[in-house]
Amino acid sequence: MFSRCMPFAVLAAAGTILAGCVTQVPVHEAFPPTARDSVTSTEVVAPIKQSEIYVFVPDSKIAAAGGGGLLLALVDVGVNSVRTSKAEDAVRPLRDALVDFNFDNTLKADLQTSLSSDPWLHADGVRVIKEATNASEDTALANAKDSAVLFTVADYQLSNDAQELTITLSAALYPNNDALFALKPRAKSGPRSALGNSLYHNTLTFTMEVPSPSQDRDHNIATWSAQNGAVMHAALNMGARKLAAMLASDLQGPDGDAALQNDSEGMLERLGDGRLHFAAKSS
């Protein structure tokens, strides 16, 4: 299940926070409305983080429960390996059912549509890059001609019991002209794509539970996979559409939330740390 206490995962395109940084970067930083007039064009870059759905396998905690030690740590490694192997075998039927589905293209199209609703952004399309690393994003920033660059990285996974699909979209918008740099000067050291250099960033999540959930992972995956993955296709399509709309709304500021509330397809919630979460009704 989605947890309000889930740690903020800073994905590569959103800029990894370097170990040893003195300043804590907040989970959410709103785009300053006064900066809109300084945005003359925005390049939207979507680094590819994964190629297929996977099952999230929590780490074994045997060593921690047993007080630590090398022997118990080795036991944890073995347990994690077995769990991961079993999860890979279990999810294979669903991957086969999704073989003709391209989530990246689906999200790209939805982002292009939704971001056009923020006319001040002047988004000029979505460009896919093949890596999600600080190096690849730094290169994209260095080569950018637009006044701003918006990175979006998506992750989609099933819970360990396959009851719930979670899609996460991490987004960060970086300045790339003098007027915007005046509002957020680039740090003197570290990657250009470090999160602290962004004018806006947030993590948005979409969750949906499998119809008639069971405690049995294989049963749940069979449900997701039935009829050539019809349920999962519908969930991923809805998730891409909702997350793209949530991003466009979030860039507008808190007032934009109202456009997504009272939704017949689920419930939007802004969490205490600023993240946005949409819990979809199970189909």
ABEGO torsion letter per residue (X at the ends): XBBAABBBBBBAAAEBBBBGBABBBBABBBBBAAAAAABABBBBBBBBABABBBBBBBBBAAAAAAGEEAAAAAAAAAAAAAAAAAAAAAAAAAAAAAAABBAAAAAAAAAAAAAAABAAAGBAEBBBBABBBAAAAAAAAAABABABBBBBBBBBBBBAAGABBBBBBBBBBBBABAAAAAABBBBABEBAABAAABABBBBBBBBBBBBGBBABAAAAAAAAABGGGAAAAAAAAAAAAAAAAAAAAAAAEAAAAAAABGBAAEBBBBBAAGBBBBBBBBX
